[in-house]
Amino acid sequence: MDRTFITLTGSSQAALVDRDIAHIARAMRLALHGDLGGPILPPAYWRKRLYALLDTGNLSHAQLCSVDSLLLQLDQFALESQLPWDALTPAVAALIPPPFTADAVRPA
């Protein structure tokens, strides 16, 4: 039995690229900000995906602009200084002051 390989036509390939760009735009921001442990997926992963889109060739002007915008967002994310946890302001939400200060000696 002969196998027939399906080649994508221009419009269907453009639609797949559009969907991939839209997915990256939605998921990238959430994955970079991540949670307390840091980014879920690193900027290198997203940069690799975007460069792979550029390597497909035949992108429309709008698609090129979208990919360029996402690459600029990655650059901006890399430039932003992340606050270390030690530099965060202390919590001041305690309604009742603690009964002992840090340097006080507790009675035995």
N, C-alpha and C positions, 0 to 999 in steps of 0.2 A: 504494500500500500504506500503510495506516495504521499508525503506530507507537503501541504501547501502552507507556506509562511505568509502570514498576514502583515502587510506593510501599512503603516498609518498614512492616511492622506493628510494633506496640509492642514485642513480645518480640524480634523480630529486630534492631530498632534498639538496644534495651537490650543485646543480646549484642554488637553491634558496638562500643558504647561501652565495655562491659566489656573487650573485647579491646584496644581502644585504650589504656585506662587501664593494663592489665597490661603492654602493650608499653612505654609511657612509663616505668612504674615500673622495668622491667628495664633499659632502654637509657639512661635519663637519668643515673643515677649513673656508669655507665661513661663516657659521653660527656663529662660534666662534669669528671671527674678526668683524662681524656685521657692524654696522654703527656708527654714532655719539652717539647713545643711548646705545652702548655696544653690547654684544653678542645677537644674535637673539635667539639662543637656548643655555642654559648654559652647562658647561662641565658635570654636573650631568646627564643631559638627554642623552648625548652621551655615558657616562660611563655605564648607565643603559642598553642602547641598546647593547653595546658590551658585557656586562656580560650576557645578555639574549642569545646572540649568543653562548657564551661559555657554557651556561647551556643546550643548545640543545644536546650536546654530539656528538660524532662521527665526529669531525672536522678533516680534513686532516692536515698534518704537515704544508702545505703552508697556509691553512686557519688560523691555530693557530698563525703562524708567522705574518700574516696580522693583526689579531686582537691585538696581542701583540704590534705591531708597532703603531697601532692607539691608544692604551692605553698609550704608551710612549709619543706620540704626545700630548695627553691630559695632562699628567704630566708636560711636557715641557711648555705647554701653561699656566698652573697654576703657574709655577715657574717664568715665565717672569714677570717683573714688568711693569705694565701699567703706562705710563706717565700721571700724572694728567694734566688737561688742563692748570692750572696755571704755570706749569713748562715748557711749550712749549716756544720756543724762540719767541720774538715779531716780528711782521711783519715789514719788512724794505722796502717794495715795493713802498712806497709813493714817487712819483716823485717830488711833490711840497711840501715843508715843510709847516706845519700848520702856519697860521698867528699869532697865540697866543700860548704861552707856558702854561702849566697847572697852574703855579703859578702867571701868569701875571693878572693884573686887567684890565678889558675891559673898554674903555671909555663909559660914559653914553650917 
